[in-house]
Amino acid sequence: MADNRSVLSVSIVTPDGRVYEHDGELLVIKTKLGQLGIMPNHVPVISSLEVDEVRIKHDGEEDEVAVNGGFLEFSDNVATIVADSAERQDDIDVGRAESARDRAQAAIKKAQDEHDADTLARAEVALRRAINRINVANH
């Protein structure tokens, strides 16, 4: 059951370890069912995540983290995001992300020309991830 605390504890973890941990007043995240805003004392939620940015508002500031899939569990003012991979805004290498975008676009073109549905699907996911990282880095 939720208590009356006015902050959320937000944690983002990946197979490589903890990427982000901070208290905040608002968590904004894109789930498979659409965008979700979570404030203190929100009802419990478990949801699959899209490749998108996660925004955490705290102390008049906003942190952004590029999250590549995974899921969210929220209960008792504790939000835990378990992601396939995630990068904080300041940690994103834009040049590397742009190179990944270019490689993915080339792979998509090749897969379309060869009618290779499996390679096309993987390349489209790689493109979404690269564009997400570029967008988060440039905010």
C-alpha positions in Angstrom: 0.0 0.0 0.0 1.3 3.5 -0.9 2.3 5.8 1.9 2.0 9.6 2.0 5.6 10.4 1.0 5.8 13.1 -1.7 8.7 11.6 -3.6 9.3 8.6 -5.9 12.4 6.5 -5.7 13.4 5.8 -9.3 15.9 3.1 -10.3 17.0 2.0 -13.8 18.9 -1.2 -14.0 20.3 -3.2 -16.9 22.2 -6.5 -17.2 25.4 -4.5 -16.8 24.2 -2.9 -13.5 22.5 0.2 -12.1 22.4 3.1 -14.6 20.3 5.6 -12.7 19.0 6.1 -9.1 17.3 9.3 -7.8 14.3 10.5 -6.0 11.8 12.6 -8.0 8.4 14.1 -8.1 7.3 12.8 -11.6 8.3 9.8 -13.8 7.3 9.9 -17.5 7.7 6.8 -19.5 6.4 5.2 -22.7 4.9 1.8 -22.2 3.6 -0.6 -24.9 0.1 0.9 -24.2 1.2 4.6 -24.4 2.8 7.3 -22.4 2.4 7.1 -18.6 3.1 9.7 -16.0 3.6 8.5 -12.4 3.5 10.8 -9.4 3.8 9.8 -5.7 1.1 7.5 -4.4 0.1 6.3 -7.9 -1.6 2.9 -8.1 0.8 -0.1 -8.6 1.8 -0.7 -12.2 3.7 -3.3 -14.1 4.2 -2.7 -17.8 6.4 -3.5 -20.8 8.4 -0.5 -22.2 8.9 0.9 -25.6 12.3 2.1 -26.9 12.0 5.7 -25.8 13.3 8.2 -23.3 12.5 8.1 -19.6 12.1 11.5 -17.9 12.5 12.0 -14.2 11.6 15.4 -12.7 13.1 16.4 -9.4 14.1 19.6 -7.6 13.1 21.8 -10.5 15.3 19.7 -12.9 14.6 16.9 -15.4 16.9 13.9 -16.0 16.5 12.0 -19.3 17.6 8.4 -19.8 17.5 6.5 -23.2 15.9 3.2 -22.4 15.8 0.3 -24.9 12.9 -1.9 -24.0 12.4 -3.7 -20.7 9.7 -3.3 -18.1 8.5 -1.0 -15.3 7.4 -2.1 -11.8 5.9 0.6 -9.6 4.6 0.0 -6.1 4.8 1.9 -2.7 6.4 4.9 -4.4 9.3 2.8 -5.8 9.7 2.7 -9.5 12.1 0.1 -10.9 12.9 0.0 -14.6 14.6 -3.1 -15.8 15.9 -2.3 -19.3 17.7 -4.3 -21.9 20.1 -1.3 -22.1 20.0 2.3 -20.9 22.1 5.4 -21.1 22.0 8.7 -19.2 21.8 11.8 -21.4 25.3 12.9 -20.5 26.8 9.5 -21.2 25.6 9.2 -24.8 28.2 9.3 -27.5 26.3 11.1 -30.3 28.9 10.3 -32.9 28.6 6.6 -32.1 24.8 6.8 -32.1 24.8 8.6 -35.5 27.1 5.8 -36.9 24.7 3.2 -35.5 21.8 5.0 -37.2 23.6 5.1 -40.5 24.5 1.4 -40.3 20.9 0.5 -39.4 19.6 2.6 -42.4 22.0 0.8 -44.7 20.9 -2.6 -43.3 17.3 -1.7 -43.8 17.9 -0.8 -47.4 19.8 -4.0 -48.0 17.2 -6.1 -46.3 14.4 -4.5 -48.3 16.3 -5.1 -51.5 16.8 -8.8 -50.6 13.3 -9.2 -49.1 14.9 -10.5 -45.8 12.2 -10.0 -43.2 14.3 -11.1 -40.2 17.2 -8.8 -41.0 14.8 -6.0 -41.7 13.1 -6.4 -38.3 16.4 -6.4 -36.5 17.7 -3.4 -38.4 14.5 -1.4 -37.7 14.9 -2.1 -33.9 18.6 -0.9 -34.2 17.4 2.2 -36.0 14.8 3.0 -33.3 17.5 2.6 -30.6 20.0 4.8 -32.3 17.4 7.5 -33.0 16.2 7.4 -29.4 19.8 7.8 -28.1 20.4 10.8 -30.5 17.1 12.4 -29.4 17.9 12.1 -25.7 21.4 13.4 -26.2 20.2 16.4 -28.0 17.6 17.5 -25.5 
